[in-house]
Each structure stands twice: as structure tokens, then as C-alpha cells.
């Protein structure tokens, strides 16, 4: 059997491959595989090739996979070429479009395009740069909303606010951004923060509650 497991960073693609490998080994089957991590920590594509049986190469060729297991719908469609005719396509159809709408509302910066600026043109404190990066690794998986008894998206929204609020490039539109994203979050029907910390506990990227406190401060300053 030849398997392809795909998704985005943080969803457990590599872990799923290890679990399948452990199960196959328990059944005395020969196991081989390969992993392509990609931009895993930034929510990028991750793919795992997995084979059981008498195979030499760990990679699955296009059109030969017996099973395509997709943790993300878009990644599943993108990798359909691996699946053989008559193969099984198992996909997670969890709808995350609400997060996309919040991001479109204000999760961006407006800059002049052209040649790349010098790397040290804008000074950024290391502490701020580190915290901004830690916030930016949020992949919008929805675990925080599922864990919250109020179905709040505050951890997700605060991470997206923080990744810009901590950097000089994001300060120009800071007020408009936080107002637009919080307004869109409320419009989509997400609940208020429950203050239980369940979101932080379940977040696969370990996004901190400090971001929610920063979101509240930014929101208050925006009016």
C-alpha cells in the first residue's frame, strides 16, 4: 500500500505518518517513507510519503497512491495527482472560511512596492521581533475556537493583530486594523473570551494569552 498524507504545518502530518508506521510495524509489515516539511512553522504545505510492503524508494509517484489522506481540503486538492484511479481520498472538510474573512478585513499592511529595502533600514527590537514571529506562526486551525466554551476566536484574531502591532510597519494602520478585524469577528458570530485559557492549552502552535491582552489594549486605543 502507498499513502500520501498532506496538510499544513501544525496539523500533525508528520505525527500521523509515525503512527501509521508504528501500526504497520506491529503487524510485521515492511515500512518506508519520506517527509517534506516545507514551510511547516508558517502554515505552509507539509507532505508525508508512506509505504508498506516490498518497496525500495520511499517516494510515491504521481498516480500511484492507494490512499490520499488530507488534513486540509486545499492541500488535498493540490495533491490529487498522486492518487491512482480508484484510490481512496480521505479529506477533512472543516470549514475555516470565517478565519479567512477576518484576515481579509484587516490582517495585512499597505506598503509601496518596488525594489527591496535594505535589511537594517528599520530598526526593530529583538524582543518585539521574536514576539511578532511567535504570533505569526498561528495557522488558523480552529483548535482555539473548538476548545473555548464560548466559541471565541480571540486567540486567533489577537495573534494576527499582534504580528503587525509589534512591528513599525504595522503601526500605520493599527487602529483601522483592530477595529475592522474585531468587527468582522463579531459579525461572524464568534463568542466573547471565556478567560479560561482553554484556547492556549489546545493551540498546536502554543500561541500565548498575552496576545489577547495586547488585542484588548490595541482595541481600546483605537477609539
Secondary structure, 3 states (H helix, E strand, C coil): CEEEEEEECCCCHHHHHHHHHHHHHHCCCCEEEEEECCCHHHCCEEEEEEEECCCCCCCCCCCCEEEEEECCHHHHHHCHHHEEEEEEEEECCCCCHHHHHHHHHHCCCCCCCCCCCCCCCCCCCHHHHHHHHHHHCCCCCCHHHHHCCCCECHHHHHHHHHHHHCCHHHHCCHHHHHHHHHHHHHHCCCECCCCCCHHHHHCCCCCCCHHHHHHHHHHHHCC
